Amino acid sequence: MAQPSTRFSDNYEVKEELGKGAFSVVRRCVQKATGLEFAAKIINTKKLSARDFQKLEREARICRKLQHPNIVRLHDSIQEESYHYLVFDL
Ligand SMILES: Nc1ncnc2c1ncn2[C@@H]1O[C@H](COP(=O)(O)OP(=O)(O)OP(=O)(O)O)[C@@H](O)[C@H]1O
């Protein structure tokens, strides 16, 4: 049987909480391969309605396109079984 995907925890070490959003917790994380630090916005997708889930996908799609010195860059976007991880520059 296929193992559930653990792409986030395989690749990042989760550290302290940096802040909270309406549907998310933002935590500092360290990319294991590089030692680089990022801010991971961790969203419990089990609590989201279908509409909210669409909004989350839209947010990720838009963030991926944004390139501006005053806007944090979306580095990675990972969907696992119960959580979605948006990995931003810290
Ligand atoms: N890239 C980052 N670096 C450092 N801290 C961050 C970063 N992103 C978010 N935070 C912290 O997390 C808090 C919540 O993040 P953000 O404002 O993105 O959430 P939100 O848009 O309110 O959330 P939601 O999408 O759940 O409604 C911020 O106020 C800030 O303290």
The ligand as a Gaussian input file, in Angstrom:
#p B3LYP/6-31G(d) Opt

LIG

0 1
 N        7.120000      35.134000       5.455000
 C        6.899000      35.382000       6.755000
 N        7.940000      35.661000       7.567000
 C        7.722000      35.907000       8.899000
 N        6.524000      35.891000       9.500000
 C        5.460000      35.613000       8.736000
 C        5.584000      35.349000       7.328000
 N        4.359000      35.111000       6.832000
 C        3.505000      35.231000       7.864000
 N        4.151000      35.533000       9.022000
 C        3.537000      35.727000      10.348000
 O        2.297000      35.018000      10.413000
 C        1.194000      35.921000      10.595000
 C        0.006000      35.432000       9.786000
 O        0.348000      35.353000       8.410000
 P       -0.546000      35.992000       7.268000
 O       -0.763000      37.425000       7.549000
 O        0.037000      35.574000       5.977000
 O       -1.888000      35.208000       7.519000
 P       -3.360000      35.503000       7.014000
 O       -3.338000      35.918000       5.604000
 O       -4.041000      36.324000       8.031000
 O       -3.857000      33.999000       7.140000
 P       -5.045000      33.219000       6.482000
 O       -4.604000      32.947000       5.058000
 O       -5.086000      31.959000       7.313000
 O       -6.237000      34.086000       6.602000
 C        1.729000      37.275000      10.163000
 O        1.052000      38.312000      10.800000
 C        3.193000      37.183000      10.601000
 O        3.310000      37.412000      11.987000

